[in-house]
Amino acid sequence: MSNKSQPLITVVGAGISGLYVTYCLTELYGVPGENICIVADYLPGDQSPTGYTSPWAGGVWSCISPDDKNVMWYDRFTYENLPTLSEKLLDFYKGKDAEWLGLARRPSTELWDYQPPKAKINSLSQYLEEYKVLSKEELAKFKPEGAQFGIAFNSWNFNCPVFIVNLANFLKQKHNVRFLKQKLTHIAQAKSFANKASKTDNGTHVVFNCTGLGSKKLSGVADHNLYPTRGQVAVISAPHIAESCLRYGKDYVTYIIPRPGKVHELVLGGFLQVDNWNAQDTSKEETDDILKRTTTLLPKIGNPENLPILKIAAGLRPSRYGGPRVEKEIKEESEHLVVVHNYGASGYGYQSGLGMAFKAVSLAFDKQRPSKL
Ligand SMILES: Cc1cc2nc3c(=O)[nH]c(=O)nc-3n(C[C@H](O)[C@H](O)[C@H](O)COP(=O)(O)OP(=O)(O)OC[C@H]3O[C@@H](n4cnc5c(N)ncnc54)[C@H](O)[C@@H]3O)c2cc1C
């Protein structure tokens, strides 16, 4: 695309959803960063237990997402396109490695106390690297007893607070994307924030709404289908654990997620508490339960009584009845203001978000989505 044909673009939200959208725009669609302004009340490096989910994620590429067709496609797209994203960032940050970047490969084992949906397992088996279904004997080694199904594969692990800073700096320094700290009360206000470096303007303004739970209150969107799913985690120091392990029950999920990086953080969880907005407080009872479940599942973590705890924290997943909203809306009759919504990634924004972002950008430019780039 030549610069002349470019619209002005405002991305509202600087969590992983907004950053993935901006990555797709600049790196996959060739939109000049000078045309893009990211506006958000919290930016990478900031923290807010209730207003900014992305720094709180584990984060791992896992089987936690539902078997909804769209989400399965988003997961697959993200898994298959993370190698390119990682290469591009490491090529930019010369001399740095995956551990520094906060995006690295780790083996993962996932177990279910029930038979997971066939469609989901069929889909995963087609693209996960080093995919293997566990035998009955292998399942029986895990405690508590009762795991019905399990797989092992090569996954992606994020050091979420570090990775979003590195992705944001890449967009800023390589592409000249403008970042602005500002809270909007109405989505239409997005139009007044443009990148001042922009040299072209074809008369159209495209707004990507990547505000996560913020879309519940933001006027012009006010999506009542959004709700928080609270999760509490214990972060410990564990240089001896370099693998993820997750276990799904009918009413619980237990997860063990090593974060890339020198600090060797191990994130232990978790909880999926629907419609619980309290991320400011954490509970000792929940911490004890997390430590008990995770050390039972993977005893080599250590004795739950004396683990080196670095942090206890809680975050709010931006969940949505009906699944994530990736949808184009023409806001002005003249069609000169286009809003593309991209939010509601619940507990899978890092692992589905690149696929969601690619679809959102495709919708903006009326391009068909390819199955793989
Ligand atoms: C405990 C926990 C563990 C998790 N583990 C994983 C995992 O292992 N793997 C995984 O893939 N996902 C995981 N997740 C989910 C993941 O964190 C989310 O899906 C993801 O962070 C959502 O990102 P987002 O960009 O959509 O929203 P957010 O990160 O919340 O970003 C929203 C952005 O919009 C801005 N905003 C909102 N309203 C306004 C407004 N009115 N005006 C201006 N700006 C506004 C905010 O400031 C922010 O910049 C986990 C989540 C939790 C809580």
The ligand as an SDF file (V2000), in Angstrom:
LIG
                    3D

 53 58  0  0  0  0  0  0  0  0999 V2000
   -4.4320  -14.3070   36.4690 C   0  0  0  0  0  0  0  0  0  0  0  0
   -4.4810  -14.2480   34.9590 C   0  0  0  0  0  0  0  0  0  0  0  0
   -3.7540  -15.1730   34.2180 C   0  0  0  0  0  0  0  0  0  0  0  0
   -3.7890  -15.1340   32.8220 C   0  0  0  0  0  0  0  0  0  0  0  0
   -3.0280  -16.0330   32.1250 N   0  0  0  0  0  0  0  0  0  0  0  0
   -3.0420  -16.0060   30.7740 C   0  0  0  0  0  0  0  0  0  0  0  0
   -2.2380  -16.8990   30.0270 C   0  0  0  0  0  0  0  0  0  0  0  0
   -1.5020  -17.7030   30.5890 O   0  0  0  0  0  0  0  0  0  0  0  0
   -2.2980  -16.8490   28.6600 N   0  0  0  0  0  0  0  0  0  0  0  0
   -3.1050  -15.9510   28.0050 C   0  0  0  0  0  0  0  0  0  0  0  0
   -3.1330  -15.9750   26.7680 O   0  0  0  0  0  0  0  0  0  0  0  0
   -3.8730  -15.0800   28.7060 N   0  0  0  0  0  0  0  0  0  0  0  0
   -3.8650  -15.0900   30.0570 C   0  0  0  0  0  0  0  0  0  0  0  0
   -4.6460  -14.2140   30.7600 N   0  0  0  0  0  0  0  0  0  0  0  0
   -5.5850  -13.3560   30.0110 C   0  0  0  0  0  0  0  0  0  0  0  0
   -4.9250  -12.1200   29.4500 C   0  0  0  0  0  0  0  0  0  0  0  0
   -4.2430  -11.4450   30.4630 O   0  0  0  0  0  0  0  0  0  0  0  0
   -6.0050  -11.2110   28.8340 C   0  0  0  0  0  0  0  0  0  0  0  0
   -6.7870  -11.9140   27.9090 O   0  0  0  0  0  0  0  0  0  0  0  0
   -5.3760  -10.0260   28.1230 C   0  0  0  0  0  0  0  0  0  0  0  0
   -4.4270   -9.3970   28.9440 O   0  0  0  0  0  0  0  0  0  0  0  0
   -6.4290   -9.0220   27.6900 C   0  0  0  0  0  0  0  0  0  0  0  0
   -5.7310   -7.9720   27.0720 O   0  0  0  0  0  0  0  0  0  0  0  0
   -6.4830   -6.6830   26.5190 P   0  0  0  0  0  0  0  0  0  0  0  0
   -5.4690   -5.8940   25.8010 O   0  0  0  0  0  0  0  0  0  0  0  0
   -7.6990   -7.1160   25.7560 O   0  0  0  0  0  0  0  0  0  0  0  0
   -7.0050   -5.9310   27.8140 O   0  0  0  0  0  0  0  0  0  0  0  0
   -6.1640   -5.0790   28.8870 P   0  0  0  0  0  0  0  0  0  0  0  0
   -4.8270   -5.6500   29.1050 O   0  0  0  0  0  0  0  0  0  0  0  0
   -7.0400   -4.8960   30.0730 O   0  0  0  0  0  0  0  0  0  0  0  0
   -5.9480   -3.6780   28.1840 O   0  0  0  0  0  0  0  0  0  0  0  0
   -7.0080   -2.7710   28.0410 C   0  0  0  0  0  0  0  0  0  0  0  0
   -6.4170   -1.4540   27.5770 C   0  0  0  0  0  0  0  0  0  0  0  0
   -7.4940   -0.5570   27.2910 O   0  0  0  0  0  0  0  0  0  0  0  0
   -7.2920    0.6570   28.0110 C   0  0  0  0  0  0  0  0  0  0  0  0
   -8.6100    1.2300   28.2850 N   0  0  0  0  0  0  0  0  0  0  0  0
   -9.7020    0.6480   28.8070 C   0  0  0  0  0  0  0  0  0  0  0  0
  -10.7230    1.5390   28.8890 N   0  0  0  0  0  0  0  0  0  0  0  0
  -10.2540    2.7070   28.4080 C   0  0  0  0  0  0  0  0  0  0  0  0
  -10.8000    4.0120   28.2380 C   0  0  0  0  0  0  0  0  0  0  0  0
  -12.0680    4.2960   28.5790 N   0  0  0  0  0  0  0  0  0  0  0  0
  -10.0130    4.9870   27.7230 N   0  0  0  0  0  0  0  0  0  0  0  0
   -8.7160    4.7410   27.3680 C   0  0  0  0  0  0  0  0  0  0  0  0
   -8.1460    3.5030   27.5120 N   0  0  0  0  0  0  0  0  0  0  0  0
   -8.9060    2.5200   28.0260 C   0  0  0  0  0  0  0  0  0  0  0  0
   -6.5160    0.2330   29.2640 C   0  0  0  0  0  0  0  0  0  0  0  0
   -5.8480    1.3440   29.8330 O   0  0  0  0  0  0  0  0  0  0  0  0
   -5.5480   -0.7780   28.6380 C   0  0  0  0  0  0  0  0  0  0  0  0
   -4.4700   -0.0960   28.0210 O   0  0  0  0  0  0  0  0  0  0  0  0
   -4.6090  -14.1910   32.1560 C   0  0  0  0  0  0  0  0  0  0  0  0
   -5.3060  -13.2510   32.9020 C   0  0  0  0  0  0  0  0  0  0  0  0
   -5.2470  -13.2730   34.2890 C   0  0  0  0  0  0  0  0  0  0  0  0
   -6.0020  -12.2400   35.0650 C   0  0  0  0  0  0  0  0  0  0  0  0
  1  2  1  0
  2  3  1  0
  2 52  2  0
  3  4  2  0
  4  5  1  0
  4 50  1  0
  5  6  2  0
  6  7  1  0
  6 13  1  0
  7  8  2  0
  7  9  1  0
  9 10  1  0
 10 11  2  0
 10 12  1  0
 12 13  2  0
 13 14  1  0
 14 15  1  0
 14 50  1  0
 15 16  1  0
 16 17  1  0
 16 18  1  0
 18 19  1  0
 18 20  1  0
 20 21  1  0
 20 22  1  0
 22 23  1  0
 23 24  1  0
 24 25  2  0
 24 26  1  0
 24 27  1  0
 27 28  1  0
 28 29  2  0
 28 30  1  0
 28 31  1  0
 31 32  1  0
 32 33  1  0
 33 34  1  0
 33 48  1  0
 34 35  1  0
 35 36  1  0
 35 46  1  0
 36 37  1  0
 36 45  1  0
 37 38  2  0
 38 39  1  0
 39 40  1  0
 39 45  2  0
 40 41  1  0
 40 42  2  0
 42 43  1  0
 43 44  2  0
 44 45  1  0
 46 47  1  0
 46 48  1  0
 48 49  1  0
 50 51  2  0
 51 52  1  0
 52 53  1  0
M  END
$$$$
